[in-house]
């Protein structure tokens, strides 16, 4: 409250932050990957026009979850920076934190700032088999809530290892067939195990695409037409899955560990730039500075804010 936050948006406002885990943009067809791993997001891109921006040059500066989230919600660790969720609440937003994780550290450091805490996965560690689609009902309920200003954070498991647990067991179209990606990995000397991990990882990315596409459909359809609505989708960090070596997993030493997808949607077109809409998509984006992007979507201003 000492920062005296205000909201520059008049009327109703709903913003959804879809935060996923361990997804590298290198494995999304949306970013040029040769496997069909993001048909839903490609269809949204083609249908939405300038309302959906695919940021081509998005990076995390952290290769693991806890520092990535600390930087994202803490304005990159800027001195005296508030927590984004606390700032939004003080400005009058009702805040939801819904998660498919069982991580008490994330819950205590970030989820505790929310008015509503929805946790659908209570299996600790990497063996939890709760699928991200189980959160869709929670998202729909939050979008239907009567509050005039809503911030909804949706924390997905995404493609977090173990990859085979991140999609329904019968939904891996990349398994047991040799396509161009498999052939390239064989030529590059990738092991059978790493090639198997790549197939499982791509199936996890494909399932993630369906979940994020459903959330986009939900926010597009909810609320009156004059309500301000926006969504940002990004990953905490990436994964190395045979991109430059015989390794699969978190990777602080290779680009795939940091190359993340980032999409921003609004129900109104973005303000044009002198260079056109493509100039927005080409701008560099750092996830540790992402709180400023979300604050902009929320219309937040506060004492001591540094617009630069």
N, C-alpha and C positions, 0 to 999 in steps of 0.2 A: 504493500500500500504506500510505502514511502516514495515509490517511483511514480505515483500518481498516473497509472496507465489509463489510456483512453482508447476508444475505438472510432476510427474515422469513417467507418461504413455505417450508413443510415439504414434502419430497418433490420430485417432478419438476415442472419449470416450463419452458414454451416461450412466448416472446414474439416476434411478428413486427411489424416496423415497415415498412409499405409507404409509401415516400416517392415521390410523383410530381412532375412538372414542369408548371408553367404551366396548371393546371386551376383555373378559377374556378367556385365553386359556383353562380353564376348560370346556368350552362349544364347543370346536372344536373336531370333530372326529379325526382330524389330531393328536391331543394330547391324544386320547384314550377315548373321550366322546362316550357314547353308541348310541346317536342319530346321524343320517347321516347328519351332519351340514356342512361338508366340502368335498364333493365329488370331486370338481374341484381341490382343493389343494392336495388332496390325489393322484389324477391321475397325477398331475404335479410331485409330489415327486417320484412316481414310474417310471415316464418316464425320469426324468432329472438326476437321479443318483447323483454323487458327485457335480454336478453343483448347486444343490439346497440343502441348509442346513436348517433344522428345529431346531432352538435352543430350547432345551428342558427345560432350566433353566433360562427363561427370566423374568425379573421383572421391573416394574416401581417403583420409590420411591415416587411418587406423586399420590394422589387419585383424583385430579381434573385437568382440561385441562391446564389452564394458567401456573401454575408452572411446569407442565410436559413439555410443549413446550419450556418454558424458559430454563429449564435444558437441554433438548435435543439439541436445536440449539445453546446453549451457553456453551457447553462443561462442563456441570454440575456446572456452576457458578465458574469455576476456575478463580483465580485472573488474570486479564488482558486478559482473553480469548476473541477472536473475535466472532462475529456471524458467524455461519457456512456458510450462504448464501453470506454474504459480502466477506468472505474469498474466496469462490469459484469464485465469480465474479472477484475479484482482480487477481485471478490466470488465468483468461481467459475463464471460463465457462459462457455460457449464461444460466440464471436461470429463470425458470417458477415457479410460485406459483398458483396452481389451487385448488379451494375449493368449497365444497358443504355447507359451513357454511355462516351464516350472523353474523359475530362476529367482530365488529370494533376493539376490543382489539387485537385479533389475527392478523387481517389485518395490523394494524399499527405497531405491535411489530415484525412481521416476514415477512408478505407478501410484505412490503414496500422495502425489500432488493432485490426483484426479478426484472428482466428486463421486464417480462410479468406477469400481474396479471389477472387471469381468475376466476371470481366469478359467479357461476351459480344459487345461492340461495340468494334471497333478501327478504326472510320472516324472521323477527327477532324472537328470542326465540325458544322454543322447539316444536312449532307447524308447522314448515316448513315441507312440504311434498315432497320437491325435492328429488328424488332418486339418489343414488350415481352413477348409471349407466349413468346419464346424462353427466358425465365427460369423458366418454370413447372417444367421438369425439375429445375433447380437448387434451386428451393424444395422440391420433393418430396424430393429427396435429403437436404437439410439437415433437414427434418422427420423423416426416417427415421433420422437418425444416432443412435447409442446414448447420447450424453451426457445426463445427467439434467437439466442446465440449459442452455438454448439461447436466444440472442438472434440473430435473423435480420433483417438490414436489406436490404430489396429496393428499389433505387433505379431507378425507371422513367423513361423519356423522356416518357411521358404525352402531353400536347398541346404539347410544345415546338415552336416553329417550326423547320422548315417543316411545317405541319399535314398536308399531303397525304402526307407520308412516315410518318405515325404510325399508319396503319391499312392493311390489305390493299387493293390497288388496286381491287378489285371490290366494296368494302364501304362505299359512301357513299350511304345511302338518302335523303339530303337534297339531292342534286344534281339540277339540271334539273327542279325542280317548285316551284310556288308554293304555299306553305302559309301559315299565320297568321304565323309568324316572318318569312318572306320579305316578306309584305305589309306588316308593320309597319316593316321596315327600308326598304322602298321609300317608304312614307309619310314616314319620318323623313329622307329624302334621302340615305341611305347609297349609296355608289357601287357599281357593278357588281362591282368588284374586292373591296371589303370584304364584300359579300354572298357572293361566292364563298368568301372566307376563312372566313366564319361557317359555311358549309356544310361545309367541310373540317374546321374546328375541331370542330364537333358530331360529325362522323364519327369524329374522333380520340377524343373523349370517350366515344362509344359503344363503340369498341374497348377503350378503357381499362376501361370498366365490365365487359366480359367477362373481362379479365385479373384484375382485383381480385376479382370474383366467384369465379373459379376458385381464387384463393389462399385466400379465405375457406372454400371447400369443402374444400380440402386441410387446413387447420389444424383445421377442425371434425372431420374424419374421422380424423386421426392420433392415435396415442397412447392410453393407457388412460383410462378415464372419470374416474379420480380424479386425473389429472394436471392441474395448473394451466396453462391455455392462454389467450392473449390476443393481440389484434391491434389496431394503430392504423393508420389510413390517412389521410394528409393530403398536401397539395401545398405546395411551397416558396413559391409565390406564385401569383397569377392571371394573366389576360391581358385586355386590352381588345380586343374583336372587334366593333366597331360598337355597343357598348352605349350610349355617350353621345356618340360622334363618329365621323368618318370615319377611323378608325385601327384597325390590327390589330397586336398585338404586346405586348411588355413595356410596362407603363404605370405609372410612379411617380406620375402626376398624376390618376388616376381610381380610384374604389372597386373596379372589377373587377380592378385590378392586385393587390389585397390580399385579396379575398373568397375564401376557400378552403374546400373541403369537408374535414370531419374526422369520421371514424367510429371508434368504439371498440367492440370485441367482446370478450367473455369467454365461456368455456364454462360459467360459472356466472352467474346473474343478479347485477347490481350490487346492493350494499347499498341498501335503500330509504332515501329521504330523507323528512323530514316532509311535503314537498309532493308526494311520489310520483316515479316514474321520469321524468316529463316535466321535473321541475326540473333533473335532470342534463343533459338535452338542451338546455335553455335557458341554461345557464351560459355566460358569455363564455369564449372560449378564444383564447389568443395562442400562435402557433406558436413564438415565441422563448422562451416558457416551457414548451414541450412536453416538454423533457427531464424535468421534474418529473412529468409525466403518465406518461411511459415508465418512469421510476424507480419510480413507484407500482405499475405493472403488473408490474415485475420484483421488487417487494418489497425494494428496496434501501434501506439506511440506512447512514449514514457519519458520521464525526466532523466536526463543524462544519455538519452539515445544518441548514437553516432551514425547518422544516415550514410556516411561514406563507407 
